[in-house]
Amino acid sequence: MVGEAMATREQQRERTRRRLYECALEVFRRDGVQPCRVDDIATAAGVSRGSFYFHFPTKEHVLLERMRETEDVVCDALEALPEDAPISDVLRVLNAQLTAIWEPDPQLLPEVAGAALRFAATTMEDREATRMRRELAARFRAATDRGEIEGRMPAEILSDLYLGHILAALLAWYGNRSLGLRTTLDVVAELFWNGARAR
């Protein structure tokens, strides 16, 4: 009985967290991240201001949750690829997933990108690597072992370089949508790949 009550409380806590997260994103889209008030998010979610801070210490933590959610979708797709998939296929899938996520909902892209950069600046050690950094580094390492990529640079650095290029491409697309997002990402991948490809 006690175990069931604890499980029910945990489920309720997770539902509240999810509701706060989704309401925060809607308020961010409507009002902007900096000007919006935590009270507005709490009101939209039907909870107290304290409940917001229980689940998210700052508005930035909501943005980091959006980043992690994006990474999970991308990494699930990457992990579905065969272990020996060519790196060009890996980058193509990564770009397709990012396009599917951000093209229909670009409004929060600069804010999430900023939060991601601030997070990365404080967690660049490998033991603190995000799931996407780890997955991409493993793919680059395997490609190097197969002779597909030149081994002049560690896979972890190649991963960070590629993700940095992709982040820049996402922001460039956000500021100038004359090309589709997928085209923008694919061109950046091609430029990167042609520089890293084994001769």
C-alpha positions, 0 to 999 in steps of 0.5 A, spaced: 500 500 500 505 504 501 509 503 495 502 504 491 502 511 494 509 513 493 508 510 485 502 514 485 505 521 488 511 520 483 506 519 477 503 525 479 509 529 480 511 527 473 505 529 470 505 536 474 513 537 471 510 535 464 505 540 464 509 546 467 514 544 462 509 544 456 506 551 459 513 554 460 514 553 452 507 556 450 509 562 455 516 563 452 513 562 445 508 568 446 512 572 451 519 571 450 523 567 455 526 573 458 520 578 459 515 572 461 514 571 468 514 565 472 507 566 475 504 566 468 507 559 467 505 557 474 498 560 472 497 557 465 499 550 469 494 551 474 500 550 480 503 555 485 509 559 483 513 554 488 511 548 484 515 551 478 521 552 482 521 545 485 521 542 478 525 547 474 530 552 478 530 557 473 527 558 466 533 556 463 532 549 466 526 549 461 530 550 455 535 545 457 530 540 458 527 542 451 535 541 449 535 534 452 528 532 449 531 534 442 537 530 443 533 524 445 529 524 439 536 525 435 539 519 439 534 514 438 534 515 431 542 514 431 542 508 435 537 505 430 542 505 425 547 499 424 553 500 428 557 500 421 553 505 418 557 510 414 558 517 417 555 520 411 548 516 413 549 518 420 550 525 419 544 525 414 539 522 419 541 527 424 540 532 420 533 529 418 531 529 425 533 536 427 529 539 421 523 535 423 524 538 430 525 545 429 523 547 422 515 547 424 517 550 431 523 555 430 521 560 435 525 558 441 531 555 437 535 561 439 533 561 446 535 553 446 541 554 442 544 559 447 542 555 453 545 549 450 552 553 449 552 556 456 551 548 458 556 546 454 561 551 456 561 549 463 560 541 462 566 540 456 569 534 460 568 527 457 565 525 463 559 530 463 558 529 455 551 529 453 548 523 450 548 526 443 556 528 444 557 521 446 553 518 441 556 522 435 563 521 438 562 513 438 560 514 430 566 518 429 571 513 432 568 507 429 568 511 422 576 513 424 577 505 425 574 503 419 579 508 415 573 512 413 575 519 417 582 521 418 585 520 425 588 526 426 583 529 431 580 525 437 573 523 435 570 527 441 573 533 438 570 531 431 563 530 435 564 537 438 566 541 432 560 538 428 555 539 433 558 546 433 557 547 426 550 544 426 548 549 431 551 555 427 547 552 421 541 552 425 542 559 427 544 562 420 537 558 418 533 562 423 536 568 421 535 567 414 530 562 411 532 563 404 534 556 404 530 550 407 533 548 414 534 541 411 538 544 405 542 548 410 544 542 414 546 538 409 550 543 406 554 544 412 554 536 413 557 536 406 562 541 407 564 538 414 565 531 411 569 533 405 574 536 410 574 530 415 574 524 409 580 520 409 584 521 402 
